[in-house]
Amino acid sequence: MHSHDHGLAHDLETILKTASNRRQALRWLASGAAAALPLIGCGGGGGDSTTTASTGTSSSTGSSSTTTGTSTSTASASTASTTASCSTIPEETAGPYPADGSNTLNGSTINALLLSGIVRSDIRASIAGATGVADGVPLTVKLQLVNTNSSCASLAGLAVYLWHCDRNGNYSLYSSGLTGENYLRGVQETDSSGMLTFTTIFPGCYSGRVPHIHFEVYPSLAKATSSSNKIKTSQLSFPNSVSTDAYTATGYSSSVTNLSRISFATDNVFSDGTSLQMATVTGSVSAGFVATLTVGVTV
């Protein structure tokens, strides 16, 4: 595992700046995260974690062929709202590694949204002169954006910026040895049905967090250039059985250990429920996985 300049302290500072993320900050503080600040320092996304080693196992159910899951927590997501039959996906922290122009590394602003070629479906390789390629189990992510303010109407012409860690739990542009790479980051525009697709790899599991993918929603492709324009920040996750299957593949050994030490109930993002953020997953390690999620936003 690599150490990073940004960690949980940065996340708390970031989410406290906006009222929409107060529930996240309060939940972290209530869980004792503040007391653990000096201990956070390893893992690709230590900034998303409340502890360096949480215990417990997920109660998510399903198989590797077709799987859905829910959190072990009975609490509902306080920021989710319902209109007609739609529910707005909860607002979540972007974490310390968004590369959306909202933070810096070594004094320089990191903004992958300005990279030439960032608008792409296949995000496994670096772009704009960088040559790294992220290895891992193939994963296709399919998102459909719907308007919770208009009876689940499809949202065409919106944009999604999606990013996640590699199979070792590290983030491009931030993690030691990867500051010159920008893989596993990309932007896509929704089609007439509100759909978009990313081709990527199954993310690793680092200490203190269940496997997850970050994303931000923007009102248009033209405005997907800075975090100041985003209208929603959230995360998606996977049923525990799917993650367990994925981590039988070569290169995910550290993820096996980290997954055994965390559960949805103890995860600092998903402990209040995953009903709106748990992807439906089909596939296998050999064939690759397909994760599908409907994302409700209010526009």
HELIX and SHEET records of a PDB file:
HELIX    1   1 LEU A    8  ILE A   15  1                                   8    
HELIX    2   2 ALA A   19  ASN A   21  5                                   3    
HELIX    3   3 ARG A   22  ALA A   30  1                                   9    
HELIX    4   4 ALA A   33  LEU A   39  5                                   7    
HELIX    5   5 GLY A   46  ASP A   48  5                                   3    
HELIX    6   6 ALA A  112  LEU A  114  5                                   3    
HELIX    7   7 SER A  227  ASN A  229  5                                   3    
HELIX    8   8 ASN A  240  ALA A  246  1                                   7    
HELIX    9   9 SER A  253  LEU A  259  1                                   7    
SHEET    1   A 5 THR A  66  THR A  67  0                                        
SHEET    2   A 5 THR A 280  SER A 284 -1                                        
SHEET    3   A 5 GLY A 288  VAL A 297 -1                                        
SHEET    4   A 5 PRO A 138  ASN A 147  1                                        
SHEET    5   A 5 ALA A 153  SER A 154 -1                                        
SHEET    1   B 5 THR A  66  THR A  67  0                                        
SHEET    2   B 5 THR A 280  SER A 284 -1                                        
SHEET    3   B 5 GLY A 288  VAL A 297 -1                                        
SHEET    4   B 5 PRO A 138  ASN A 147  1                                        
SHEET    5   B 5 MET A 195  ILE A 201 -1                                        
SHEET    1   C 2 THR A  82  THR A  83  0                                        
SHEET    2   C 2 CYS A  86  SER A  87 -1                                        
SHEET    1   D 2 ASP A 100  LEU A 105  0                                        
SHEET    2   D 2 SER A 108  ASN A 111 -1                                        
SHEET    1   E 4 ARG A 185  GLU A 189  0                                        
SHEET    2   E 4 ALA A 159  TRP A 163 -1                                        
SHEET    3   E 4 HIS A 212  TYR A 218 -1                                        
SHEET    4   E 4 LYS A 232  SER A 237 -1                                        
END                                                                             
